[in-house]
């Protein structure tokens, strides 16, 4: 069998639907999905009370602890959660599903298709925005475990200052254990996530309500007039505090990214039914505490906890932050798989940790790189406060990109008129850009780290995409397949994809002077849909003289397992016998010495990535003892 699974497919197509991977004959009750969503979707945003209010009133950029400022910050938190999370994400962004899936690449698939109303410049800009958003999400995946675990363990300092020297080592130990257990998969521990987070959100509610009952007038901060007064009276300093208030929104992007796991109804139910009320109660409870005890500003979250329950609360907080970190780590694994399928990332080794759930994957290289980065930033910044600036930029920049791509979806894919779409997205961008601008003021305090990570990873993805296109262009001049077959019939060189002849096939014939009785030309084309199943995944054509062409379509959340595809094609008439098949693959060596328009550093980077990408045999799930690789050198 001659395979060319790396041939490029058509541009990403814009499509929308309500299907998803959950719809496979198994119907899970919405209440059960909502319980699971509490652990996976809301782990990050659910642990933000650990550090949000503290960052507003304690540290280098803290605002004065006056009654007006406390009311103003509480009002900003309330309206941020309401407008950005409840309205923007829960009400509107969740509607932009790509065949039931969400996330930055799903949104990109909806706007970067071959549409007549999309100019090449607009399409390229959308792809660039999606790549940059993905880079920022990787930065978020590095920072979230570090800041969350540090914030939880720092609760020991409230109990006794003697614990201060042990906070960083304990945090690093928790992070190391978290990453070292990733190879076991998230299936078993995932079942307990929802139950633990129910306890967590219940505890947040109880602690907040207890404090509010002592200072009930804190609830007046719901009035947006307090937010406007805060901004008017504090001027630039209020703008700086914006960079801390935005921490209450961390994890909001997970609402959209995990759409395919739980569905719209479950995510909305768990947010409106438990997560949103619990967060508001705890935030207002911390505000009430600061009104009565301003000295608790160093750690107002743990200030809500009765002294006797402090150590159990530190344990529960650490467990909750581990869950929040797990959700981000799993998200990075899925994001990387999607990037590979969309041609934005070189092949990496993927381990499927569950035979029943395709989405449960483990990427060893990504896992250990994340582990080193998380432990490194924890040691480098030492305290959660030092990471707050870096965290805010990742969140706000991603939210801004999501709003821009959503505008393109509703105006081009959905056909909304400008008078309807501009005010809505304008409201979203008002919050997004204000928060992003405020966090730019903290670049020197840690924001540079996120920008560096996003810039580096975006450059890698853009370079891989450009370099891959260059390679395909250089091998694109191929012998037409009909001419090859007619020539083959004249010479009868046998022992008994595409419209062009695969270079792998030509190399094989050139060196071996004969062909097998049956030759299958396989092309795997990427799809903008997350999953392609059933008869639509493969198409079989008989070309004569023992040649068959199989065109397979692969969703961006599927692993391209070739034997599985060919077994599917066998039902369509393909003479495929799995144990008697030899797989011929092309192995290209990239040399950065050509006349490509790419810069010298990008050529070297692309060559390095190509050399270190995973074996195509492993990536395509081929049996190792049935594979023959034929190499070629390409200059770019």
N, C-alpha and C positions, 0 to 999 in steps of 0.2 A: 504494500500500500504506500503510495506517495502522498505525503501530507504537507500542506502549506497553511498551517493554522494561524500564521502571523500576518496574513494578507489583510490590508485595511478594508473595512466595510464602508458603507455609505455614511454620510454625516449623521450625527445624532438626530433622530426624528422627534418632533414634538407630538406627544400623545398624552392623553389623560384617561384614567379609568378608575374603577372602584375595586378592581380585583387586587389580590395580594397573596402572599405565600401562606397566609392562614387559611385561605379558602381551598382546602384540599380534601373535602369530604368530612372534615372534622370541625364541628361547630363548638366553640368555647364560649360559655356564658359571658356576657359583658361584665358582670360583677367580678368574675374570676380574672378577666383580663385587666380590669381596673385595679385589682389588688396587686397584680404583677407590675403594672405601670408605676405604682407608688414606689417600688424598689428600684426599677431600672430607669424610668424616665425622670423621676423627681429626686433621685439621690443627691444630685449636685445642688440644685436650687434649694432642696430641703435642708442642706447643711450650711447654707449661707448666713443664717442668723448667728453662727459662731463668730463671725468676724466683721459683718457689715457695719453695725452700729458702732462698734469699737473703733473702726477706722475713721468714722466721722468725728468722733469726740476725743480720740487719743492718738498721739503720735505727731509726726512732723507736720502734717497738713490739717491737724484738728481745728475745729471751730470752737469758739468759746461756749462754755456750758451755761447758757442762759435759757430761760423759759421759752422765749421766742424762737431761739435756734432749735431747741428740742422739738417744738411744735412744727417748725418748718421742715426739719429733716424727716419727721414722721409723715408729714403730708407728701413729701417727695417720694418716700418709699411706697406709700399707699397708691399714689397715682401712677408710679412707674410699674408696679406689679399689675395694676388694673389695665392700663393702656397697652403696655408692651407685651405682657404675657397673656392676660385674659382676652384682650381685644385683638391685638396683632396676630399672635401665634395661635391661640386656641380658637378664635372665631374665624380668622381669615387664612393664615398661612397653611393651616391643616387642610384646607380645601384644595391646595395645589399638590395633589398626589400624582405620582407617575406610576400608573398601574398599581396603586395601593401603597407605594413606597414614598418615603420622604428623605430629606437631607439635601445638602448643597449640590451633590451630583444629580440627584433626582430633579431638582429645580433647574439645573443646567440643561438636563435632557429635554425639559419642556420649552426652553427658549432658544436652543442652539440648533434646531433642525433646519432642513433645507426649505425654508419658507420664502416666497417671493417678496414679502414685505420686510425681509431682513436683508440689509445690505451686508456685504462681506465684512466691512469695518465693524458694524454693530454686532455681527455674529462673533467676530474675533474678540471684541471687547467683552462680550458675555462669557466666552470661554476663559479669558484672562481673569475676569472677576471670580468665576467659579474656582479656578486654580488658586487664586489668592485666598479665597475663603477657606479652601481645603487646607492651605498652609497654616492659616490662623487656627483652624480647629486642631491641627497637630500640636501647635503651641499650647492650646487649651488642654490637650491631653497630657502634656508634660507638667503644666503648672497645677492642674486640679488636684492630683493625688498629693503633691507636696504641700500646698497651702491648706488643704482640708485636714490631712493627718496632723500637721503641725498645730493647727488651730485647736483640734480636739485634745491633743496631748498637753498643750499649754495650760489646760484647765488644772493640771497638777500644781501649777504655780500659785493658783488661787488658794489651794488647800495649804500649801507650805512652800516658802521660798527655797527651802532646802532641795526641792525637786528640780530647780532651774538647770543645774548641770546635766540632768538626765533627759531633758525634753528632746534635744536633738538626737542623741543616740537611740532613744526609744522610737522616735519618729522614723529614723532610717531603718531600724529593725522591722517595723511594721511594713514599710514600703518594700523592703527586700522580700519579706515573706509573701506579700501580695503578688509580686511578680514571679517569684519562684514557683508558685502554685498555679500559674496560668495554664500550664500544659495539661492540667487535669480537666479543663473545660469549665464552663459556667453553669452547666445543666443542673448539677446537684445543689450547689450553693445558691443558685438562682431561685429555687423554690422557697428558700427561707427569706429572700430579700423583702418580699411584700410584707410578710408578717413582722419583721423587724422594723420596717419603716412605718407600719401602723402604730407600733409602740412609740417610735420616735416622734411622729406627728402628734400622737395623743399627748406625749410628754411636753412637747412644745406648747400645745394648747393649754394644758393645765398650768404650766409655769407662767405663761403669759397672762392667763385669766386671773390667777392669784394676785399678780402684781397690779393688773388693771383695776381690780376691786378696791385697791388701796388709793388709787389716783384715777377715778373714772373719767375725769375731765380731759384726760389725754386723748380720748376718742374724738374730741372736737377737731383734732388735726386732720380729720377726713376732709374738712373744708379746704378747698384749694387756695383760698385767700391766704392761708398761713404759708404756703409754698411761695406765693408771689411776694409776700412781705419779707420772707427770708432772702429771696433773691435781690429785692430792692435795697435792703438794709446792709447786706454784706458784700455786694458788688463782686469783685474778682475772687474773693475768698469763697463766696458761695459757689462760684463756678468750679473752683478747685474741689470743693466738697462733693460736687457732682461725680467726680471720679471715684469717690468712695461709696456713694449711694448706689451706683450702678452694680455694685457687688451683689445686691439683692436679686439681680436678674441672671446671675451665673447659672448656666444649665438650661436657660430658656430655649436655646437652639435644640436641645435634646427632645423637646416636644415634637418637633418636626422630623428629626432624624430617626426617631423610633416609631414613626407612624406605621410602618409595615409590620412591626412586631405586635402591636396592640390594637390598631385601628382608631378612628376618630372618636367614636362614642366612649370607649374605655378611657382614653387620655383625657377627654373633657370631663367625664364623670369623676375621675380620681382627682383632677385639679380643682374643680368647683366644689366637690363634695368633701374633700379632706385637706389637700395640700394648701390651697389658697387660704381658707379660713385659719388653719393652724399657723401659717407663716404670719398672717396679719396679727393674730393674737399675740404671738411671741414678740414681734417687732414693737407693737404698741406696749407690751409688757415691759420691754427694755426701756422704752421711752418713759413709762411711768416710774420705773426704778430710778432713772437719772433725775427725774423731777424731785424725788424724795431723798435720794442719796447720790449726789453728784460725784462723790468719791469713788463710786463703782465704775467710773468710765474706763478704767484700765481693762476690764473684762466684764461688760454688763450682762453677757449671756450667762456666765457662771454665777454672776451676782444674783440671778433669779433663783438659783438652786439652794434649798435649805442645806445647812452645813453638814448634817448627817448623811445627806444623799449625794454629796459632792463626788466621792470616789465612784459610786455606781454610775453617776451621770457621765463622768469622764470615760468610763468603759463603754457606755451606750453611745456616746458621741464618737469614740474611736471606731466602733463597729459601723455606725452610720456613715462615717467618712470613708471607710474601706469599701462599703457598698457604693457610695458615690464615685469613688475612684475606679471601681470595677466597671461601672457603666461606661465611663470615659475610655477605659482601656479597650473594652469590647468594641466601642464605637470606632476607635482608631484602627482596630483590626478590620472591621467592615469597610471603613473608608479606604484603606489600602487595597483591599480586594477590588473595590469598585474602581479605584484609580488604575489598577492593572488591566481590568476588562475594558476600560475606556481608552487605553493606550497612553496613559499619563504617568506610568510607573513601570520600571522593569520588573520582570518576573521575580517573585520571591516565593520561598517555600511556604506552603499552606498545609496545615494539619487540621483535618475535620475531627472535632472532638465528640461529635454525636452522629450516629448513623441515621437518626431520625430527623434531626433538625439541621438543614443545610447551613443556616446562618451562624451556627456555633463553630467558630474556627479559631485557630491559634497560629500565629505567625512568629516563629522563634526569633528570627532576626529583629523584627519590629519590637518584640517584647523586651529583649535584652537591651536594645537601644533606648527604649523608653525607661527601663529600669535605671540605666546609667544616667540618663538625663534627669529623671526625677530626684534620685539621690544626690546628684550633683547640684541641682538648684537648691535643694533643702540645705545642703552643707554651705553652699555659697551665700545664700540669703539669710540662713540661720533662724529667722523668725517669720511667722506668717505675714506680719506687717510689711516686711521687705518685698514680699511677692505680690502684694495687693495692686501695686501699680502695673506690674507686668500682666496680671490677670485681667484688669479692666480693659486694656487695649485690645486683647484678643477677643473679648466678649463683644465690645461695642463695634469693632470693625466688622466682625462676622454678621452682627445684626444689620449693619448698614448695607452690606453686600446682599443679604437676603432681601431687604426691602427693595433694592434696585432691581434684582432679578424677578421679584414678585411683580413689580410694575410692568416689566416686559411680558410676563405671563398673562396678566389680566388685560393688557392692551392689545397684544398680538395673538396669543393663543385663545383667549376667551372672548376677545372682541368688545371689551368694555369701552364706552366712550370716555374721552379725556375729562369731561366735566365730572364724571363719577369717580375715575381712578386717581386723578391728581390730588384732590383734597384728602382722600384716604391715605395714600402713600405719603403725602406731604406731612400728615400728622405723625406717621411712623418715623419719618426721617427727622422730624423736629426733635424727637426724643433721642434717636440714634446718633445724630450728628452732634447734639449738645453733649451727650455723654462721651462720645469719641473725642471731641475737642477738649473736654475737661481732662481726659486721660492722657492726651498728648503732653500736658503740662508735667506729667510724671514720667516722661521718657527716661530721664537721668536716674530716677529712683528704682528702675527695674523694667520699665516699659521697653527699653532697648532690647531686652532679651526676647520678648515676644516678636518684635519686629524683625530681629535677626533670624529667629527660627522660621517665621513665615516667609521672609525673603529667601532664605536658603532653600527651603523645601519647594517654594514656588518656582525658583530657578531650576531646581532638579526636574520638576514635572514638566515645565515649559521646554527645557532642553531635551528631555527624553521624547516629548511629542514632536519637536522640530527635527531632531536627529533621526527619529524613526521614519518621518516623512521623507527625509533626504535619502536614506538607505533604500526605501521602497521606490523612490524615483529613479535611483541609479540601477536598480535591477528590474525596472518596469518595462523596458523594451524586450518583449518576449516573442518567441516564435508562435504564430497563431496555431491553435490546437488542431484545426482542420487540416492545415498543411502538414503538421507533424504526423497525424494519423494516416494521411494519404502516402507520405513518404515511408512510414512504417509498413504499410501494406505492400509497397514495392520491394522493400528489403527483407521483410519477414524476420526481424531481429527479435525473436522471442522463443522461449522454450515451451511454449504454450502455457468547485474551484472556479475554474474560471475559464474564459474563452481563449486564454493563452496557456502555453505549456509551462509547467512548473520547472524552475531552474534545478530543483532537486531531481526531478525525473530526467532531465537532460544530462546532468552530471552522472547519474546512475547508468544511463544508456551509453554514455561516452566511455566510461571506464570498464563496464562489465560486458558490453556488446550484445546484451540480450535483456529481455524483460520477463516478468512472471506471466502466467496465463491470465490472471485477472489483476487489473491495476485500478485502484480507487484513488481518485484525486479529491482530496478533502480540503475544503476552505471553511474556516470558522469565522463568521462575521459578527462584530459586536452589535448589540441592539441597545436602543435607548430605554427599553423596558427592563425592569429588574429581573424578571424571570420569563423565559420562553419555554413552554411545555407543550406536550402533545405532538400532533402531526405537524404543527407549524414550525417545529424546531429544525426539521431536516427535510431536504428535498433531494431526490435521486434521479439522475438522468443516465440512460444507457447511450454511450457515444459510439458503440461499435468496436469490433476487434478486441473485445474483452476489457474495454475501458469504461469506467463508471465515474461520474462526477457527483459528489455529495456536497451540497451547500447547507451548512448548519448555522443557525443563529443562536448566539449565546447572550443571555441577560447579564447585566453588569453586576449582579449579585450571585451569579452561578459560577461554579468552577468548570472549566471546559474539559470534562473527562471524555476523552475520545472513544474508548471502548463502549461507554454508555451511549454515546451518539450513534455509533455504528450499529449497535444492537437495535436501536430505534429504527435506523435506516433499513435493517434487515427485514423488518416487517413491511417495508415499502418495496421489497423485491431485490435488495442488494445481496449478492452472494458472499456473505461475510461469515467466516468461521474463525472465531476469536483465537483459538489455540494454534491456528495454522497461518496467521497473518504476520507479516513483517512490516514494521513501520519505518519509513524512510523520512528523516527530518533534515532540514537545512540548518547548519550551524554557521552563522556569519561572524567573522572577526572584523571589527571596525578599526580602521587606521586613520588617525586624525591628521592626514597629510594631503588631503585632496584640496580642490578649489571651491569648496562649499562657501556660501556667504555667512555661515556661522562664524562667530569669533573664535579665536584660537583656544581660549579657556573653555568655551562651550564644547568645542570639538573634543578636547581632552576629557572633559567631564562626561560627555556621552560615551566615549570609548571606555572610560573607567566603569560606567554603569553597565555597559554591554558585557564587559568582561566578567563582572561580578553578579550578573543576573542568574537566577536559578536555572537548573537544567531544564530544557523544554520537555524532556521525557517525563520528569517528575511533575512539572506544571500541568501537562496535559493528561496525567494519569495513565501513562503507558507502561506496560510490563517491561521491566528493564532488560530481560533476556530476549526480547523480540524487536529491539530498536537498532537501526543503523543510521548514524549521523554522517552527512556529507558536508564538508566545510567549504567556505568561500571567504575571500578577503575583499572588503569594500572600503574605498577611500572616501572620506567626507571632508 
